[in-house]
C-alpha cells in the first residue's frame, strides 16, 4: 500500500506526476489553497477506460481501479 510517505516511482509516469505537482509550487508560494488529487483509472460501464479495454481485448484485472460513483464521492 502506498502512502504520502512512500518513495516516488520510477519511469515516465512517475516523472510526469512529479513535474505536474511541482508546477503548483507558484500557487503554493502565493498562499493559494492547493491539493493534489491522486486517483486510479476509472472503470465503469458508463464510461472511463473499461470499454476501450474490453474493445481492445486487454484485461483490467491487474490494474488498480475505481468506479465513477466512488471517484465522484
C-alpha positions in Angstrom: 0.0 0.0 0.0 1.3 3.4 -0.9 1.0 6.4 1.4 2.2 10.0 1.3 5.5 8.8 2.9 6.1 6.2 0.1 9.1 6.9 -2.2 8.2 8.0 -5.7 8.0 5.5 -8.5 10.4 5.4 -11.4 9.8 6.0 -15.1 7.8 8.2 -17.4 4.5 8.4 -15.5 6.3 9.0 -12.2 8.3 11.8 -13.8 5.1 13.3 -15.3 3.4 13.2 -11.9 6.3 14.8 -10.1 6.5 17.6 -12.7 2.7 18.1 -12.6 2.8 18.6 -8.8 5.9 20.7 -8.9 4.1 23.1 -11.4 1.8 24.0 -8.5 4.7 25.5 -6.5 4.0 29.1 -7.5 0.4 28.7 -6.3 1.5 27.2 -3.0 4.1 30.0 -2.6 1.4 32.6 -3.2 -0.7 31.1 -0.4 -3.4 29.5 -2.6 -5.1 26.5 -1.1 -3.7 23.6 -3.1 -4.4 19.9 -3.0 -3.2 17.0 -5.2 -5.8 14.5 -6.2 -4.3 11.2 -6.9 -6.8 8.8 -8.4 -6.7 5.5 -10.2 -8.2 4.5 -13.5 -12.0 4.8 -13.7 -13.6 1.6 -14.8 -17.4 1.8 -15.3 -19.9 0.5 -17.8 -21.0 4.2 -18.3 -17.5 5.5 -19.2 -13.9 5.6 -18.2 -11.4 3.1 -19.6 -13.4 -0.1 -19.2 -15.0 0.0 -22.7 -11.7 0.7 -24.5 -10.0 -2.1 -22.5 -12.7 -4.6 -23.5 -12.8 -3.4 -27.1 -9.1 -3.9 -27.4 -9.2 -7.3 -25.7 -6.9 -6.3 -22.9 -7.6 -7.1 -19.3 -8.1 -4.7 -16.4 -7.5 -7.5 -13.9 -4.1 -6.3 -12.9 -4.9 -2.6 -12.6 -6.0 -0.6 -9.6 -9.3 1.0 -10.4 -12.4 2.9 -9.2 -15.9 3.3 -10.3 -17.3 6.6 -11.5 -19.5 6.7 -8.3 -16.7 6.1 -5.9 -14.4 8.6 -7.8 -17.1 11.4 -7.5 -17.6 10.9 -3.8 
